[in-house]
Amino acid sequence: MATRRRTYSSGSDASDRFISINERPVDDISVEFFYKPHSITLLIFIISGLIYFVFTRNENESVQSNIQYGLGAMVFFFLIISVMAFPNGPFTRPHPAVWRIVFGLSILYMLLLLFIIFQDYRTVRSMFEWLFPELKNFTIDMDKGEWGEKCDDLTFARLWESIDFFCFAHFAGWTMKTLLVRHYGILWTISVMWEITETAFSHLLPNFIECWWDAVILDVLLCNGFGIWCGMQICHLMEMRYYNWESIKDIQTTTGKLKRAVLQFTPESWTAMRWLDPACTYMRFLAVSQLVVFWQLAELNTFFLKHIFQMPPSHPLVFMRIFLLGATSAPTIRQYYSYVTDPRCKRVGTQCWVYALCMCIESLICIKFGADIFQHTQIRNIIAWVLVQAAGSVMCVYLCVTHHRWQRKRQIKVEDSLDEDTETDSKVSTYIQSLPRKTVTLSTPEDEDSDDEAEGPTKVHRRRKNPQLRRIPLYNVYAALHSIRLSRHYGLSAVYFQV
């Protein structure tokens, strides 16, 4: 019986770029053991471990302990299934299993958000207090600082006192964002727009109240600006790097093997992102503008969730969410970039889809459980914020496209001028080669005297022995000088002189 073979049409996922961004295969496998399926072995180990923990653990400790262990086992087995079944996305370093776990964690977070949105506030707050008992004695009123006070007192000592751990966190965060976005215009727009967002929502979130020098000097210029610059320098270094990976089996020295193992945690290749170009369509224009606005929404959810459910800024839940969203942002932005810029990619990646859904559910949770806070909303501020966000993002993208067009026109002019100079130099060289040449015989005075005494048939002319200097071409002086000027100015080696 003949076996069936699966074929793909021109419009299927295998024929476009969707596979490369949603489940990219490993191109070069050096150690096959880490990339072969070990499902049976894994199943044996998991069952053995499960038997050990089930029959050796004391179940009479507490109900809370039993529930925590049960939830931990659920998460663990779900991540195991994620490694076996879920796509790894657009990345394969250090191992596809890492990005499958990240995708599995994002799905678990999405399911948790869906469960929370159908509860009431007291139930959700009790869940957090059950997991973290220290939250019972904390209220958001305890998290008060000197926000927006003594703004006229601007000294170096005041600026130095304002630099704390969160400044370093801002710098590290913007460096990471730069490594993901890799575009100066978009990054600076997000940075400036976020300060406008803080101003618009400062009447709802007290920690958004800050002095002008805190927003301009510390945030935009120092933390954000320096982070963007450092990130772009790393991007330039990664773009100039030559990627030629050697198998660890072919390396002889121990130091070389260790170095190759460490480099496994670095990118396999580096793509220079071109979000905008002179010939970009209106759909890409709107898609990049949407990225700027959506980024503000994701950042805003962080502060509203912390404020609504009354958590301190240094709480582990806050950092766990930031790290999880940071890990999922890497494949999300890569998939969104491919969907926006590559016309062959007809679908958005799975990780990008899940991330967008999580952000929307978070916003709904903030609106539902923060009804008391939003009752004090100043409608004018929110309307002005929406208009500024839309206009600012569109203006940024428009200026970036205009800048790219100006650079492209300038590059075309330079290329045209070089072509004209090359053509002129070629014509001059052809003209020089076409000029008639005259042979000149060189002799010494002694030879001429001896030639006068000798007879005609026995007259001999002594010539220089170097054959390269026997024939000297005589040509136009102006053409020679012009050729020399071209060769010196443009570095052209096509014009030479045969003497």
C-alpha positions as CSV (number, residue, x, y, z in Angstrom):
1,M,0.0,0.0,0.0
2,A,1.4,3.3,-1.0
3,T,2.0,5.8,1.8
4,R,0.6,9.3,1.8
5,R,2.9,12.2,1.6
6,R,1.8,15.6,2.8
7,T,2.1,18.3,0.3
8,Y,1.8,22.1,0.7
9,S,0.1,24.5,-1.5
10,S,1.5,28.0,-2.3
11,G,-0.6,29.6,0.4
12,S,0.1,27.1,3.3
13,D,2.2,27.9,6.3
14,A,5.2,25.9,5.0
15,S,5.5,28.1,1.9
16,D,5.8,31.4,3.7
17,R,7.8,32.9,6.5
18,F,5.5,31.8,9.3
19,I,7.4,28.6,10.1
20,S,10.7,30.5,10.6
21,I,9.1,32.9,13.2
22,N,6.8,30.4,14.9
23,E,8.8,27.2,15.0
24,R,12.3,27.8,13.7
25,P,14.3,24.6,13.3
26,V,17.9,24.3,14.5
27,D,20.1,24.7,11.5
28,D,23.4,23.2,12.7
29,I,23.3,20.5,15.5
30,S,26.7,19.9,17.0
31,V,25.7,17.6,19.9
32,E,22.8,15.4,18.8
33,F,22.0,14.1,22.2
34,F,20.5,17.4,23.3
35,Y,18.2,17.6,20.3
36,K,16.9,14.1,20.1
37,P,13.5,13.3,21.7
38,H,13.8,11.4,25.0
39,S,10.1,11.1,25.7
40,I,10.2,7.5,27.1
41,T,13.1,8.3,29.4
42,L,11.5,11.5,30.5
43,L,8.2,9.7,31.3
44,I,10.1,7.1,33.4
45,F,11.9,9.8,35.4
46,I,8.7,11.8,36.0
47,I,6.7,8.8,37.2
48,S,9.5,7.8,39.5
49,G,9.8,11.3,41.0
50,L,6.0,11.5,41.3
51,I,5.9,8.2,43.2
52,Y,8.6,9.3,45.5
53,F,7.0,12.6,46.4
54,V,3.5,11.2,46.8
55,F,4.4,8.5,49.2
56,T,7.2,10.2,51.2
57,R,5.6,13.6,51.8
58,N,3.6,14.3,55.0
59,E,0.1,15.3,53.9
60,N,-0.9,16.3,57.4
61,E,1.2,19.5,57.5
62,S,-1.4,22.0,56.4
63,V,-4.0,22.6,53.8
64,Q,-2.1,25.5,52.5
65,S,1.0,23.4,52.0
66,N,-0.9,20.7,50.2
67,I,-2.4,23.2,47.8
68,Q,0.9,24.8,47.1
69,Y,2.5,21.5,46.3
70,G,-0.4,20.6,44.0
71,L,-0.2,23.9,42.1
72,G,3.5,23.5,41.8
73,A,3.1,20.0,40.3
74,M,0.5,21.3,37.9
75,V,2.8,24.0,36.7
76,F,5.8,21.6,36.4
77,F,3.9,19.0,34.3
78,F,2.4,21.7,32.1
79,L,5.9,23.0,31.4
80,I,7.1,19.5,30.5
81,I,4.2,19.3,28.0
82,S,5.2,22.7,26.7
83,V,8.7,21.4,26.0
84,M,7.3,18.4,24.1
85,A,4.5,20.0,22.2
86,F,4.7,23.8,22.0
87,P,6.5,25.8,19.3
88,N,9.8,27.4,20.2
89,G,9.2,30.6,18.2
90,P,11.9,32.4,16.2
91,F,14.8,31.6,18.5
92,T,16.9,28.5,19.0
93,R,19.6,29.6,21.4
94,P,20.6,28.4,23.9
95,H,18.1,25.6,23.2
96,P,14.6,25.5,21.8
97,A,13.3,24.0,25.0
98,V,14.0,27.3,26.8
99,W,11.7,29.3,24.5
100,R,9.1,26.6,24.7
101,I,9.1,27.0,28.5
102,V,8.7,30.7,28.1
103,F,5.8,30.2,25.8
104,G,4.3,27.8,28.3
105,L,4.7,30.3,31.1
106,S,3.0,33.0,29.1
107,I,0.0,30.6,28.5
108,L,-0.2,29.9,32.3
109,Y,-0.1,33.6,32.9
110,M,-2.9,34.1,30.4
111,L,-5.0,31.4,32.1
112,L,-4.4,33.0,35.5
113,L,-5.6,36.4,34.2
114,L,-8.7,34.7,32.8
115,F,-9.4,33.2,36.2
116,I,-8.9,36.5,38.1
117,I,-11.2,38.5,35.8
118,F,-14.2,36.4,36.9
119,Q,-13.6,36.9,40.6
120,D,-14.4,39.7,42.9
121,Y,-11.8,42.0,44.5
122,R,-11.9,40.4,47.9
123,T,-11.3,37.0,46.5
124,V,-8.3,38.1,44.4
125,R,-6.8,40.0,47.3
126,S,-7.2,36.9,49.5
127,M,-5.4,34.8,46.9
128,F,-2.4,37.1,47.0
129,E,-2.5,37.3,50.8
130,W,-2.6,33.5,51.0
131,L,0.4,33.1,48.8
132,F,2.3,36.0,50.4
133,P,1.1,36.5,54.0
134,E,3.2,39.7,54.4
135,L,0.7,41.5,52.1
136,K,-2.0,41.4,54.9
137,N,-0.3,44.2,56.7
138,F,0.4,46.4,53.7
139,T,-1.7,49.1,52.1
140,I,-0.9,51.3,49.2
141,D,-0.9,54.3,51.5
142,M,2.3,53.0,53.1
143,D,4.1,53.5,49.8
144,K,4.5,57.2,50.0
145,G,7.5,59.2,49.1
146,E,8.6,62.7,48.4
147,W,6.9,62.8,45.0
148,G,7.0,66.2,43.3
149,E,8.2,68.1,46.4
150,K,10.8,70.9,46.4
151,C,11.1,71.0,42.7
152,D,12.8,74.3,42.8
153,D,15.7,72.9,44.8
154,L,17.8,71.6,41.9
155,T,21.4,70.9,42.9
156,F,23.9,68.2,42.1
157,A,23.5,66.8,45.6
158,R,19.7,66.5,45.1
159,L,20.2,64.7,41.8
160,W,22.7,62.4,43.4
161,E,20.3,61.5,46.2
162,S,17.6,60.7,43.7
163,I,19.7,58.0,42.0
164,D,18.7,54.7,43.5
165,F,18.1,51.1,42.5
166,F,15.2,52.0,40.3
167,C,17.4,54.3,38.2
168,F,19.6,51.3,37.5
169,A,16.5,49.3,36.7
170,H,15.3,51.9,34.3
171,F,18.7,51.9,32.6
172,A,18.8,48.1,32.4
173,G,15.2,48.0,31.1
174,W,15.8,50.5,28.3
175,T,19.0,48.6,27.3
176,M,17.0,45.5,26.9
177,K,14.2,47.3,25.0
178,T,16.8,48.7,22.7
179,L,18.2,45.2,22.0
180,L,14.6,44.2,21.0
181,V,13.5,47.2,19.0
182,R,16.8,48.5,17.5
183,H,15.5,51.8,16.2
184,Y,16.5,55.2,17.6
185,G,13.3,57.0,16.5
186,I,10.9,54.5,17.9
187,L,12.7,54.2,21.2
188,W,13.0,57.9,21.8
189,T,9.3,58.3,20.9
190,I,8.4,55.6,23.5
191,S,10.6,57.3,26.1
192,V,9.1,60.8,25.6
193,M,5.6,59.5,25.3
194,W,5.9,57.6,28.6
195,E,6.7,60.8,30.4
196,I,3.6,62.3,28.9
197,T,1.7,59.2,30.1
198,E,2.9,59.7,33.6
199,T,1.8,63.4,33.6
200,A,-1.6,62.4,32.3
201,F,-2.3,59.8,34.9
202,S,-0.6,61.5,37.8
203,H,-3.9,62.4,39.4
204,L,-4.7,58.7,39.6
205,L,-1.3,57.2,40.5
206,P,0.6,59.3,43.1
207,N,4.0,57.8,42.3
208,F,3.6,59.4,38.8
209,I,4.0,62.8,40.4
210,E,7.6,64.0,39.9
211,C,9.5,67.2,39.3
212,W,10.4,68.3,35.8
213,W,14.1,67.7,36.3
214,D,13.3,64.2,37.5
215,A,11.4,63.5,34.3
216,V,13.7,65.3,31.9
217,I,17.2,64.8,33.3
218,L,17.0,61.5,35.3
219,D,14.5,59.6,33.2
220,V,14.6,60.8,29.6
221,L,18.3,61.9,29.3
222,L,20.2,59.8,31.9
223,C,18.5,56.5,32.5
224,N,16.5,56.1,29.2
225,G,18.8,57.9,26.9
226,F,22.0,56.3,28.2
227,G,20.3,52.9,28.1
228,I,19.2,53.5,24.5
229,W,22.7,54.5,23.5
230,C,24.4,51.5,25.2
231,G,21.9,49.2,23.6
232,M,22.4,50.6,20.1
233,Q,26.2,50.2,20.6
234,I,25.7,46.6,21.4
235,C,23.5,46.2,18.4
236,H,26.2,47.7,16.1
237,L,28.8,45.4,17.5
238,M,26.5,42.4,17.0
239,E,25.8,43.5,13.4
240,M,29.5,43.7,12.6
241,R,30.3,40.3,14.1
242,Y,31.0,37.4,11.8
243,Y,28.9,34.4,12.7
244,N,30.6,31.1,11.8
245,W,29.8,28.5,14.4
246,E,32.2,25.5,14.8
247,S,31.0,22.3,16.2
248,I,32.2,21.6,19.8
249,K,33.4,18.2,18.6
250,D,35.9,19.8,16.2
251,I,37.5,21.9,18.9
252,Q,40.6,20.2,20.4
253,T,41.4,22.3,23.5
254,T,39.5,22.3,26.7
255,T,39.5,26.1,26.8
256,G,38.0,26.3,23.3
257,K,35.3,23.8,24.3
258,L,34.4,25.9,27.4
259,K,34.3,29.0,25.3
260,R,32.1,27.4,22.7
261,A,29.7,26.2,25.5
262,V,29.5,29.7,26.9
263,L,28.9,31.2,23.4
264,Q,25.9,28.9,23.1
265,F,24.0,31.4,25.2
266,T,24.7,34.2,22.7
267,P,22.6,34.8,19.5
268,E,23.1,32.5,16.6
269,S,22.8,35.4,14.2
270,W,21.8,39.1,14.3
271,T,19.2,40.8,12.2
272,A,19.5,44.5,11.6
273,M,15.9,45.6,12.0
274,R,14.5,48.0,9.4
275,W,11.1,49.0,10.7
276,L,10.7,51.8,8.2
277,D,12.1,52.5,4.7
278,P,11.4,55.1,2.1
279,A,9.0,52.8,0.2
280,C,7.0,51.5,3.2
281,T,3.3,51.2,2.9
282,Y,0.5,52.8,4.9
283,M,-0.1,49.5,6.7
284,R,3.5,49.4,8.0
285,F,3.1,53.0,8.9
286,L,0.1,52.2,11.1
287,A,1.6,49.0,12.4
288,V,4.6,50.8,13.8
289,S,2.4,53.6,15.3
290,Q,0.3,50.8,16.9
291,L,3.5,49.4,18.5
292,V,4.3,52.7,20.1
293,V,0.8,53.0,21.6
294,F,0.6,49.4,22.7
295,W,3.9,49.7,24.5
296,Q,2.5,52.5,26.6
297,L,-0.5,50.3,27.5
298,A,1.8,47.4,28.6
299,E,3.8,49.8,30.8
300,L,0.7,51.4,32.3
301,N,-0.7,48.0,33.3
302,T,2.3,47.4,35.5
303,F,1.6,50.4,37.7
304,F,-2.1,50.1,37.8
305,L,-2.0,46.4,38.8
306,K,0.5,47.2,41.6
307,H,-1.6,50.1,42.8
308,I,-5.0,48.4,42.6
309,F,-4.0,45.2,44.4
310,Q,-1.8,47.1,46.9
311,M,1.7,45.7,46.4
312,P,5.0,47.4,47.2
313,P,7.3,48.2,44.2
314,S,9.9,45.7,45.5
315,H,7.4,42.8,45.9
316,P,8.4,39.4,44.3
317,L,5.1,39.3,42.3
318,V,6.0,42.6,40.6
319,F,9.4,41.4,39.6
320,M,8.1,38.0,38.5
321,R,5.7,39.7,36.1
322,I,8.3,42.0,34.8
323,F,10.8,39.2,34.1
324,L,8.1,37.1,32.5
325,L,6.9,39.8,30.2
326,G,10.5,40.7,29.4
327,A,11.2,37.1,28.4
328,T,8.1,36.9,26.2
329,S,8.7,40.3,24.7
330,A,11.8,39.0,22.8
331,P,10.0,36.5,20.5
332,T,6.9,38.7,20.5
333,I,8.6,41.7,18.9
334,R,10.6,39.5,16.5
335,Q,7.3,37.9,15.3
336,Y,5.6,41.2,15.1
337,Y,8.5,42.7,13.1
338,S,8.4,39.8,10.6
339,Y,4.6,40.2,10.2
340,V,4.9,44.0,9.6
341,T,7.9,44.1,7.3
342,D,7.8,40.8,5.4
343,P,4.9,40.6,2.9
344,R,5.4,36.8,2.7
345,C,4.4,36.4,6.3
346,K,0.6,36.2,6.3
347,R,0.0,35.4,10.0
348,V,1.2,36.8,13.3
349,G,3.2,34.5,15.5
350,T,1.7,32.5,18.3
351,Q,3.7,34.1,21.1
352,C,2.8,37.6,19.8
353,W,-0.9,36.6,19.8
354,V,-0.7,35.3,23.4
355,Y,1.2,38.4,24.5
356,A,-1.4,40.8,23.0
357,L,-4.2,38.8,24.7
358,C,-2.5,39.0,28.1
359,M,-2.1,42.8,27.8
360,C,-5.8,43.2,26.9
361,I,-6.9,41.0,29.8
362,E,-4.7,43.0,32.1
363,S,-6.3,46.2,31.0
364,L,-9.8,44.8,31.6
365,I,-8.8,43.7,35.1
366,C,-7.5,47.2,35.8
367,I,-10.8,48.7,34.6
368,K,-12.9,46.2,36.5
369,F,-11.2,46.2,39.9
370,G,-10.1,49.9,39.7
371,A,-13.5,51.3,39.4
372,D,-13.1,53.3,42.5
373,I,-9.9,54.8,41.3
374,F,-11.3,55.6,37.8
375,Q,-14.2,57.5,39.4
376,H,-11.7,60.3,40.0
377,T,-10.5,60.4,36.4
378,Q,-10.1,63.8,34.8
379,I,-11.7,63.2,31.4
380,R,-9.8,66.1,29.8
381,N,-6.5,64.6,30.8
382,I,-7.3,61.2,29.3
383,I,-8.7,62.6,26.1
384,A,-5.6,64.8,25.7
385,W,-3.4,61.8,26.5
386,V,-5.1,59.7,23.8
387,L,-4.8,62.5,21.2
388,V,-1.2,63.1,22.1
389,Q,-0.3,59.4,21.9
390,A,-2.0,59.1,18.5
391,A,-0.5,62.3,17.1
392,G,2.9,61.7,18.6
393,S,3.3,58.1,17.4
394,V,2.1,59.1,13.9
395,M,4.4,62.1,13.8
396,C,7.4,60.0,15.0
397,V,6.8,57.4,12.3
398,Y,6.3,60.1,9.7
399,L,9.6,61.8,10.6
400,C,11.4,58.5,10.5
401,V,10.1,57.8,7.0
402,T,11.0,61.3,5.9
403,H,14.5,60.8,7.3
404,H,14.9,57.5,5.5
405,R,13.8,59.0,2.3
406,W,16.3,61.9,2.6
407,Q,19.1,59.4,3.3
408,R,18.1,57.3,0.3
409,K,18.1,60.4,-2.0
410,R,21.5,61.4,-0.7
411,Q,22.8,57.9,-1.3
412,I,21.5,57.9,-4.8
413,K,23.1,61.2,-5.6
414,V,26.5,60.0,-4.2
415,E,26.2,56.8,-6.3
416,D,25.3,58.8,-9.4
417,S,28.3,61.1,-9.0
418,L,30.6,58.2,-8.5
419,D,29.2,56.6,-11.7
420,E,29.8,59.8,-13.6
421,D,33.4,60.1,-12.4
422,T,34.0,56.5,-13.2
423,E,32.7,57.0,-16.7
424,T,34.8,60.2,-17.2
425,D,37.9,58.4,-16.1
426,S,37.2,55.5,-18.4
427,K,36.8,57.9,-21.4
428,V,40.1,59.6,-20.5
429,S,41.9,56.3,-20.3
430,T,40.5,55.3,-23.6
431,Y,41.6,58.5,-25.1
432,I,45.1,58.1,-23.8
433,Q,45.4,54.6,-25.1
434,S,44.2,55.8,-28.6
435,L,46.9,58.5,-28.9
436,P,49.8,57.8,-31.4
437,R,53.1,56.7,-29.9
438,K,56.6,57.6,-31.1
439,T,59.7,55.6,-30.6
440,V,62.7,57.5,-29.4
441,T,66.2,56.0,-29.6
442,L,68.5,56.9,-26.7
443,S,72.3,57.0,-27.2
444,T,75.3,58.5,-25.5
445,P,77.6,61.2,-26.8
446,E,80.5,58.8,-27.2
447,D,78.3,56.6,-29.4
448,E,77.5,59.6,-31.6
449,D,81.1,60.5,-32.1
450,S,82.0,57.0,-33.0
451,D,79.1,56.8,-35.3
452,D,80.3,59.9,-37.3
453,E,83.6,58.1,-38.0
454,A,82.0,54.8,-39.0
455,E,80.5,54.0,-42.3
456,G,76.7,53.8,-42.9
457,P,76.3,50.0,-42.9
458,T,78.4,49.6,-39.8
459,K,76.6,52.4,-37.8
460,V,75.4,51.0,-34.5
461,H,73.1,52.7,-32.0
462,R,73.5,51.8,-28.3
463,R,70.1,51.7,-26.5
464,R,69.2,51.3,-22.9
465,K,69.2,47.7,-21.8
466,N,65.9,47.9,-19.8
467,P,63.2,46.8,-22.3
468,Q,60.5,48.5,-20.3
469,L,62.0,51.9,-21.0
470,R,62.6,51.5,-24.7
471,R,59.2,52.8,-26.0
472,I,58.1,56.1,-24.5
473,P,54.5,57.3,-25.5
474,L,54.1,61.0,-26.1
475,Y,50.5,62.2,-25.3
476,N,48.6,65.2,-24.5
477,V,49.8,67.0,-21.3
478,Y,46.3,68.1,-20.3
479,A,45.0,64.5,-20.5
480,A,47.8,63.2,-18.4
481,L,47.3,65.8,-15.7
482,H,43.6,65.2,-15.7
483,S,44.1,61.5,-15.3
484,I,46.5,62.0,-12.4
485,R,44.0,64.2,-10.7
486,L,41.2,61.6,-11.1
487,S,43.4,58.8,-9.8
488,R,44.5,60.7,-6.8
489,H,41.1,62.1,-5.9
490,Y,39.0,59.0,-6.4
491,G,41.6,56.3,-5.8
492,L,41.1,54.8,-9.3
493,S,43.8,52.4,-10.5
494,A,42.5,52.0,-14.1
495,V,44.7,54.9,-15.4
496,Y,48.4,54.1,-15.6
497,F,51.3,55.4,-17.7
498,Q,53.6,53.1,-19.7
499,V,57.1,54.6,-19.9
